[in-house]
C-alpha cells in the first residue's frame, strides 16, 4: 500500500533497523521505542487488522514475538519480562493501519517511565540520525542472538 509506512519499509523505500526477516514477516526496532530494544513484528503482506490474517500467519507472528523475547535475553539486555501488545484498529490506538505486534522489554520498576514514554514517544523528532545509528547497532546485536526456527 503506497501510503503505509510499514509497506514503505518492507519495500525498501524507507529505512528500518532490521533484526530478522523472512518471506512472511519482519522484526524491526521501533523508531520511537517505549523501552530500549522495543521491537515490532510486522507481516510482509499488508493487512490492516488482526482479523484479516489467516491462522498460519497469526501463529508465525506470535512465534517471531517469542523468538524476539529470546533474543532480548540472549543478548544480555537488562530485561525481566515483556509486554506483547497489539493495537487493533484506530480506536485501539493503532497509528499505522498495518498489523504489527509490539514486543516491549521490561526491567521491573519501570511502569511510570513506560507509561510516560508510551504517551509522549512520537513527540521527539529531533536527533533521528543519531537514534537510527544506535538502533542499527542494537538490531545487529539482536540479530546475532535471534533464535533459529
N, C-alpha and C positions, 0 to 999 in steps of 0.2 A: 504494500500500500504506500503510495507516494508521500503522504504527509505523516506517516508513522515514524517516530524517532527510532524505535527498535528495528523496524524494517530497513531504515537507512543504515543502521549499524550492521545489520545482518548482510546487507548488500554491499558493504564496504564504502558507503558514501559518507559515513560519519565514523569517528574513531571510538574505540572502546578498549578497555583493559580486559582482555580475554583470559579466563582461567582454563576453560575447556570448551571444545566444540565438537559436535558430531553432526551427522546428516539430519537429525531431528531437532536439536536444541543447542543452546549455547549458555555458558555460565560466564557472566561478566561482573566486574566490580561496579557498584553503584557510584556514579559521579558525585552524588550528594548523599554520602553514607550517614546512617543514623549512628553506627558504631564502626570502628575500624574493621575492614575486611567484609563489610556488608555486601553480599552478592545478590545478583538477580539471575534466576533460571528462566530462560525465555525460549519458547518454541520457535523454530525457524519459520514455519508457516504462520501467516497472520491469522489469529483468532482473537476477536475482541473479548470474549467472555469464556469463563471456565466451562460452561455448559456446551460450548461449541466443540470441545475436544473429545476425541474418542477415548475409550478406556485405556488403550495401549499408550497413547501419548501422555495422558494424565499420569499413568504409572511411571513412565520414563522421566517426566519432570520431577516427580517426588523422589525417584531413585537418584537423580542428579542432585537434588537438595540434600539427600542423605550422604552422598559422596562429598559434597561441599563441606558439610559438617565434619566429616572425617579429615578432609584436607586442612581445615582450620586447626584441628587438634594436632595432626601430624606435623604441621609447620611450626609448632611450638608457640602459637599465639596464646595470649592470656585470655582464655575462654573457658567458662564453666558450664554454659548452657547456650541454647539458641532459641530465637523466635523464628518460626517459618510462617510467613504471612502472605495471604492472597487477598488483595483488594479487588473485588469482582464487581465492576460497574462504577460509574461516575459517583453515584450517591454513597458508595462504599469507599470513597477517596482514591479511586483508580485514576491516576493522572494521564497514563498512556493507555489508550484503548487497544492493548495487545496483551494477552495473558502473560503474566510473569509472577514468579514466586520470589519473595524477599527471604533471604537466609541471613539472619542478623545475629552475629556472635554477641554473647552477653558475659560479663565478668562477675556479676553479683555486686550489689550495692550501686548499680548504675541506672536505676529506674528513673530517677528525677532527670538526670542528664539525657537519658534516652528519650524521654517524653518531650523535653525541651527541644532537642535536636530534631526529632520527628516533625515537630510543628514549624521549625524555622529553617530546615536544612536546604531548601531551594532558594533562600533569600541571598546567600553569599555567592555571587557570580565572579568575584574577584579572585585572581590567582589560579585560574583554571589550568594554565600551562604547568605550573608547579605541581598542582594537585594531580594532573594527568601523569606526570613523571613518577610521582610517588605511587600512584595506583598501578602503573605499569610494572614497577619493581615488585609490588605486592602480588600482582597477578602472576608474575614469573615464579615467585616463591610458592604460591598456592598450586600452580600448575605442576611444579616438581613433586608435590605431595598429594596430588589428586589421585585417588584410588582407581585402578583399572577395573573394568566391569567383571 
